[in-house]
Amino acid sequence: MLVRPRAPRTRGSTHGGSRPRSPHPDSPDHAAPGGQLLELFSASAMTNLGDGLMSIAVVWLASALTRDPLWITFVGLASRLPWLLFSLPAGVITDRFDRRLIVATMDVARFVVVAVFAVVLLQHQDGLPTPAELAAGAPEPAQSTLLLAGLILMALVLGFAEVLRDNTAQTLLPSIVDKRLLEKANGRMWGAETALNNFVGPPLAGFLVAIAIAIPFGANAVFLAMSAVLIFSLKGTFRPRGAAAERSKRINWRAEIGEGFGWLWRHPVLRALALLLGASNLAGAIATALFVLFAQDVLGLFEGWQFGLLLTGIATGAIAGSLVAERIAAALTEGRSLLSAMMTFGVGYTAIGLLSSGLAVWAVSVLIGFAIVLWNVITVSLRQRIIPDHLLGRVNSVYRFFGWGTISLGVLASGMLVTWLEPGLGREWALRTPFLAAGALSALLLPYAWARVNTSAIEAAKAAAETGDHA
């Protein structure tokens, strides 16, 4: 997602006021920058609002179809598995073709899938029990198997489209925003994304599912269609800069993936950040994969709007973090800021695992959301600053392979852990244990982080990128 920062004096200038680069012939240099950014921002707003609706609608529908932790885990796994399977090929595609067209095409594909599922759900939603009724012993509806299968298939297809779209969309930002404004732009980006994805969408979805469970799915389809129109309307092309001759050749998947993999692995700071992100996301997935059951069976929140409001805790912290992340990084230094964020993850997950109040869990979630955005603003800006443009898609995809591929493993581990522990510990403590395990894992990462992504290492990496001494 892109934001609309103040218009820079020189497009594409390097950090610190070095000589600006010549405009890329395929980039929309002669289009009005404000208009381009406004269209991109509006498109992103549509998709993030739709994603916010789906974050509640999908898990709430799953919890109204079954109370089995493993089945609900499979729904979450379907949406995350593509990050493990498709991240690397997605990077090659991103660095080969017009990035604007990739983003728009994926929005069209997601529109078709969600619209079809919304129609199917509309035909079968009558008679579905509420999660509270199912938890109280109501029988699972006759159509539960059909709808669960459709839900898992939809989540899987959307996951593959999301991998390619998100990897591609992130590479657009350095082509539009002056490098000196990347931290500020990314801060505003995460703030706007979080506001719609986590602050507006979930509570709205909570109210909509009470009216009809199919409504959030239909609304998301409309938003995706609007986003596709906006992206297609952008002027010019957004082809990768550099290595132009390679784009005329047949894709050598192994060699091109290997180039991105090798570049990342030879860069000590980005390699460490990718591994830390992977381990941290593994912990987060273990904790939150069954958060809907935790909210219902431990916190007693059986209304959709209550669960939606609970999720606004992360968003509240994220919005606050987006406004001050740049200043915090400058005051604490980037290395200490990253370490502080990781400490917050560990303490926060442990606290949630011990709490029984929805309000208290919301308050802790605010701190976790703040830490997430602080981490993202620093690390995304760093990647955009130091990775060569013609490798940006592939290196980002390798980074996400390590950082996001572990989420599917964490989701599966969470479902298996709760299923295994429930007979001995009972439902409540089986659902608390994943949070405690995530807190312990986060604490174990701190020594590794401090030794490898400290401020001096980060500053050295940025200085090397400025002089062209890439990994």
C-alpha positions in Angstrom: 0.0 0.0 0.0 1.2 3.5 -0.8 0.7 6.7 0.9 0.7 10.4 -0.1 3.7 12.1 1.5 4.7 15.6 0.8 5.9 16.0 -2.7 9.7 15.5 -2.8 11.9 17.9 -4.6 13.7 15.2 -6.5 12.2 11.8 -7.3 14.4 8.8 -6.5 17.1 10.7 -4.8 19.3 8.7 -2.5 19.4 9.0 1.3 21.4 11.9 2.6 20.9 14.1 -0.4 23.2 12.3 -2.9 22.8 13.0 -6.6 19.3 11.9 -7.8 19.0 9.0 -10.2 17.8 9.5 -13.7 14.2 8.7 -14.1 13.4 5.2 -15.1 12.0 5.2 -18.7 9.2 2.8 -17.8 8.1 4.6 -14.6 5.3 7.2 -14.6 7.6 10.2 -14.3 5.4 12.6 -16.2 2.2 11.7 -14.4 1.1 13.9 -11.5 2.7 12.3 -8.5 -0.1 13.3 -6.1 -2.7 11.8 -8.4 -0.8 8.5 -8.8 -0.3 8.2 -5.0 -3.9 9.1 -4.3 -5.1 6.3 -6.7 -2.8 3.8 -5.1 -3.7 4.9 -1.6 -7.4 4.6 -2.4 -7.0 1.1 -4.0 -5.1 0.0 -0.9 -7.7 1.4 1.4 -10.4 -0.7 -0.4 -8.4 -3.9 -0.1 -7.4 -3.4 3.5 -10.9 -2.6 4.6 -12.1 -5.8 2.8 -9.3 -7.7 4.5 -10.4 -6.3 7.9 -14.0 -7.6 7.2 -12.6 -11.0 6.2 -10.4 -11.3 9.3 -13.6 -11.6 11.4 -16.0 -13.2 8.9 -13.8 -16.2 8.1 -13.0 -17.3 11.6 -16.5 -16.5 12.9 -18.0 -18.6 10.1 -15.6 -21.4 11.0 -16.5 -21.3 14.7 -20.2 -21.5 13.7 -19.5 -24.6 11.7 -17.3 -26.5 14.1 -15.7 -26.3 17.6 -12.9 -28.6 16.7 -9.6 -26.7 17.1 -7.9 -28.7 14.2 -10.6 -27.8 11.7 -10.4 -24.1 12.6 -6.6 -24.5 12.4 -6.9 -25.9 8.8 -8.8 -22.7 7.8 -6.0 -20.5 9.1 -3.3 -22.9 7.6 -4.9 -22.6 4.1 -4.4 -18.9 4.1 -0.8 -19.0 5.3 0.6 -22.1 3.5 1.0 -20.1 0.2 3.6 -17.9 1.9 5.8 -21.0 2.4 5.1 -22.6 -1.0 4.9 -19.5 -3.3 7.0 -16.7 -1.9 10.1 -17.5 -3.9 8.4 -17.8 -7.4 6.4 -14.7 -6.6 9.6 -12.7 -6.3 10.8 -13.8 -9.7 7.4 -12.8 -11.3 7.6 -9.4 -9.5 11.0 -8.7 -11.0 10.0 -9.7 -14.5 6.7 -8.0 -15.3 4.8 -4.7 -14.9 4.2 -4.5 -11.2 1.0 -2.4 -11.6 -0.6 -5.1 -13.8 0.4 -7.9 -11.4 -1.3 -6.1 -8.5 -4.5 -5.3 -10.5 -4.7 -8.8 -11.9 -4.5 -10.4 -8.4 -7.3 -8.1 -7.2 -9.5 -9.3 -10.1 -8.7 -12.9 -9.2 -9.6 -12.4 -5.6 -12.8 -10.6 -6.5 -14.0 -13.6 -8.5 -13.1 -16.1 -5.7 -14.8 -14.1 -2.9 -17.8 -13.3 -5.0 -18.4 -16.9 -5.9 -18.1 -18.0 -2.2 -20.4 -15.2 -1.1 -23.1 -16.5 -3.4 -22.7 -20.1 -2.2 -22.8 -18.9 1.4 -25.9 -16.9 0.8 -27.7 -20.0 -0.4 -26.7 -22.0 2.7 -26.6 -19.5 5.6 -30.2 -20.1 6.8 -30.2 -22.3 9.8 -26.5 -21.9 10.8 -26.1 -21.8 14.6 -24.3 -19.1 16.4 -20.9 -19.9 17.9 -22.5 -19.7 21.4 -25.3 -22.2 20.4 -22.7 -24.6 19.0 -20.6 -24.2 22.2 -23.7 -25.0 24.3 -24.2 -28.3 22.5 -26.2 -27.5 19.4 -25.5 -30.0 16.6 -23.2 -29.0 13.7 -25.3 -28.0 10.7 -25.8 -30.5 7.9 -24.0 -28.2 5.5 -21.0 -27.7 7.7 -18.7 -30.0 5.8 -19.5 -28.4 2.5 -19.0 -24.9 3.8 -15.8 -25.7 5.7 -14.4 -27.3 2.5 -15.3 -24.2 0.5 -13.9 -21.9 3.2 -10.6 -23.7 3.2 -10.4 -23.7 -0.6 -11.2 -20.0 -0.8 -8.6 -19.2 1.8 -6.0 -21.2 -0.1 -6.7 -19.5 -3.4 -6.8 -16.1 -1.8 -3.5 -16.9 0.0 -1.7 -17.5 -3.3 -3.0 -14.4 -4.8 -2.1 -12.4 -1.7 1.5 -13.6 -1.8 2.0 -12.3 -5.3 0.0 -9.1 -4.8 1.6 -8.1 -1.5 5.2 -8.9 -2.6 4.6 -6.8 -5.8 2.8 -3.9 -4.1 5.7 -3.4 -1.6 8.2 -2.9 -4.4 6.2 0.0 -5.9 6.9 2.4 -3.0 10.6 3.2 -3.7 9.6 4.1 -7.3 7.3 6.8 -6.1 8.7 8.1 -2.8 12.0 9.9 -2.3 14.3 7.6 -0.4 14.7 10.3 2.3 11.0 10.0 3.0 10.8 6.2 3.2 10.6 5.9 7.0 7.9 8.5 7.1 6.0 7.0 4.2 6.2 3.5 5.6 5.0 4.8 9.0 1.9 6.4 7.4 1.5 3.3 5.3 1.3 1.0 8.3 -0.9 3.4 10.1 -3.5 3.6 7.3 -3.3 -0.1 6.6 -3.8 -1.0 10.2 -6.6 1.5 10.7 -8.7 -0.1 8.0 -7.5 -3.7 8.3 -7.7 -3.9 12.1 -9.5 -0.9 13.5 -12.4 -0.3 11.1 -12.9 -3.6 9.4 -13.2 -6.1 12.4 -15.8 -4.1 14.4 -17.8 -3.5 11.3 -17.7 -7.2 10.4 -18.8 -8.1 13.9 -22.0 -6.1 13.4 -22.5 -7.4 9.9 -22.2 -11.1 10.7 -25.1 -10.6 13.2 -27.2 -9.4 10.3 -26.1 -12.1 7.8 -22.8 -13.9 7.6 -22.6 -13.5 3.8 -22.6 -9.7 3.9 -18.8 -9.2 4.8 -17.9 -11.6 2.0 -20.0 -9.7 -0.5 -18.7 -6.3 0.6 -15.1 -7.5 0.3 -15.8 -8.6 -3.3 -17.1 -5.1 -4.1 -14.0 -3.5 -2.5 -11.7 -5.7 -4.5 -13.4 -4.8 -7.8 -13.0 -1.1 -6.9 -9.3 -1.6 -6.2 -8.7 -3.3 -9.5 -10.3 -0.4 -11.4 -8.2 2.1 -9.5 -4.9 0.2 -10.1 -5.7 -0.4 -13.8 -6.3 3.4 -14.2 -2.7 4.3 -13.2 -0.8 5.9 -16.0 2.5 4.5 -17.3 4.1 1.2 -16.3 6.0 0.1 -13.3 8.6 -2.3 -14.7 11.6 -3.2 -12.6 14.7 -1.1 -13.2 17.9 -2.9 -14.3 18.6 -6.2 -16.0 16.3 -5.3 -18.8 17.7 -7.9 -21.2 16.8 -10.7 -18.8 13.1 -9.9 -19.2 13.2 -10.9 -22.8 14.6 -14.4 -22.0 12.8 -17.4 -20.8 12.6 -17.5 -17.0 15.2 -19.6 -15.3 13.3 -20.1 -12.1 16.1 -21.8 -10.2 18.8 -19.3 -11.2 16.7 -16.2 -10.6 15.4 -17.5 -7.2 19.0 -18.4 -6.4 20.2 -14.9 -7.1 17.7 -13.3 -4.7 18.4 -16.0 -2.1 22.1 -15.6 -2.4 22.0 -11.8 -2.1 19.9 -12.0 1.1 22.0 -14.8 2.6 25.3 -12.9 2.0 23.9 -9.8 3.7 24.4 -10.4 7.5 21.8 -7.8 8.7 19.0 -8.8 6.4 19.7 -12.5 6.9 19.4 -12.0 10.7 16.3 -9.9 10.4 14.6 -12.5 8.1 15.4 -15.4 10.6 14.2 -13.3 13.5 11.0 -12.4 11.7 10.4 -16.1 10.9 10.9 -17.1 14.5 8.8 -14.2 15.8 6.0 -14.9 13.4 6.2 -18.6 14.3 5.6 -17.6 18.0 2.8 -15.2 17.0 1.1 -17.8 14.9 1.2 -20.4 17.8 -0.3 -17.8 20.1 -3.1 -16.4 17.9 -4.1 -19.2 15.5 -7.0 -20.1 17.8 -7.6 -16.6 19.2 -11.3 -16.8 18.2 -11.8 -19.9 20.5 -9.7 -18.2 23.2 -11.9 -15.1 23.1 -15.1 -17.3 23.2 -14.2 -20.0 25.6 -11.8 -18.2 28.0 -12.9 -14.6 27.8 -16.6 -15.3 27.3 -16.9 -13.1 24.2 -19.6 -14.9 22.1 -20.8 -11.9 20.1 -19.2 -11.0 16.8 -19.0 -7.3 17.7 -17.2 -8.1 21.0 -14.6 -10.1 19.1 -14.3 -7.3 16.6 -13.7 -4.7 19.3 -11.1 -7.0 21.0 -9.1 -7.0 17.8 -9.0 -3.2 17.7 -6.4 -3.3 20.5 -3.7 -4.3 18.0 -4.9 -1.6 15.7 -4.9 1.1 18.3 -1.3 0.4 19.2 -0.4 0.2 15.6 -1.9 3.5 14.7 -0.1 5.2 17.6 3.1 3.5 16.6 2.8 4.6 13.0 2.7 8.3 14.1 5.9 8.1 16.3 7.9 5.1 15.0 10.3 7.4 13.1 11.0 9.5 16.2 11.3 6.5 18.5 13.9 4.9 16.1 15.8 8.2 16.0 15.7 8.6 19.8 16.5 5.0 20.8 18.4 4.1 17.6 17.1 1.4 15.3 18.9 -1.5 17.0 17.5 -0.7 20.4 14.0 -0.1 19.0 14.0 -3.5 17.4 15.1 -5.2 20.6 12.4 -3.3 22.6 9.8 -4.5 20.1 10.9 -8.1 20.6 10.8 -7.8 24.3 7.3 -6.4 24.1 6.2 -9.4 22.1 7.5 -11.9 24.7 6.0 -10.0 27.7 2.7 -9.4 25.9 2.0 -13.0 24.8 2.8 -14.3 28.3 0.5 -11.7 29.9 -2.4 -12.6 27.6 -2.0 -16.3 28.4 -2.6 -15.5 32.1 -5.4 -12.9 31.8 -9.1 -13.5 31.9 -10.5 -10.0 31.2 -11.2 -9.0 27.7 -10.4 -5.4 28.6 -7.0 -6.4 30.0 -6.2 -8.4 26.9 -7.2 -5.4 24.8 -4.8 -3.2 26.7 -1.9 -5.6 26.2 -2.8 -5.9 22.6 -2.3 -2.2 22.2 1.4 -2.6 23.3 1.9 -5.5 20.9 0.4 -3.5 18.0 2.7 -0.6 18.8 5.7 -2.9 18.8 4.7 -4.6 15.5 4.5 -1.3 13.6 7.8 -0.1 15.1 9.5 -3.3 13.9 7.8 -3.0 10.4 8.6 0.6 9.8 12.3 0.1 10.6 12.8 -3.2 8.7 10.7 -2.4 5.6 12.4 0.9 5.2 15.8 -0.7 5.6 15.0 -3.3 2.9 13.7 -0.7 0.4 16.8 1.4 1.1 19.6 -1.1 0.6 18.2 -3.8 -1.9 19.0 -3.0 -5.6 15.7 -2.3 -7.5 16.1 -5.1 -10.0 16.5 -7.5 -7.1 13.9 -6.0 -4.8 11.1 -8.4 -5.7 13.2 -11.5 -5.4 15.0 -10.5 -2.2 11.8 -9.4 -0.6 10.2 -12.8 -1.6 13.1 -14.7 0.0 12.8 -12.5 3.1 9.1 -13.2 3.3 9.8 -16.9 2.7 11.7 -17.0 5.9 9.7 -14.4 7.7 6.1 -15.5 6.7 6.6 -19.1 5.7 6.9 -20.1 9.3 3.4 -18.8 10.1 1.8 -21.9 8.5 4.0 -24.1 10.7 2.9 -22.1 13.8 -0.7 -22.3 12.9 -0.5 -26.1 12.6 1.5 -26.4 15.8 -1.1 -24.4 17.7 -4.0 -26.6 16.6 -2.0 -29.8 17.4 -0.9 -28.4 20.8 -4.4 -27.5 21.9 -5.8 -30.8 20.7 -3.1 -32.7 22.5 -3.4 -30.8 25.8 -7.1 -30.4 26.1 -7.8 -33.9 27.5 -5.3 -33.4 30.3 -5.5 -29.7 31.0 -9.0 -28.9 30.0 -10.3 -26.5 27.4 -9.3 -23.3 29.1 -5.6 -24.0 29.9 -5.2 -25.8 26.6 -6.2 -22.5 24.9 -3.9 -20.5 27.2 -0.8 -22.6 26.7 0.0 -21.4 23.1 0.3 -17.8 24.4 2.7 -18.9 27.2 4.8 -20.9 24.7 5.0 -17.9 22.3 6.2 -15.7 25.2 8.9 -18.2 26.0 10.1 -18.5 22.4 10.2 -14.7 22.0 12.4 -14.4 25.1 14.9 -16.9 23.6 15.3 -14.8 20.5 16.6 -11.7 22.4 20.4 -12.7 22.6 20.5 -13.5 18.9 18.8 -10.2 18.0 21.1 -8.1 20.1 24.3 -9.6 18.7 23.3 -9.3 15.0 20.9 -6.4 14.4 22.4 -3.8 16.7 22.6 -0.2 15.6 26.2 -0.3 14.4 25.5 -3.2 12.1 22.4 -1.5 10.7 24.3 1.8 10.1 27.1 0.0 8.4 24.6 -1.8 6.1 23.0 1.5 5.1 26.4 3.2 4.5 27.5 0.3 2.2 24.3 0.6 0.2 24.9 4.3 -0.3 28.3 3.7 -1.8 27.1 0.9 -4.0 28.9 -1.8 -2.0 26.0 -4.2 -1.9 26.2 -7.7 -0.5 
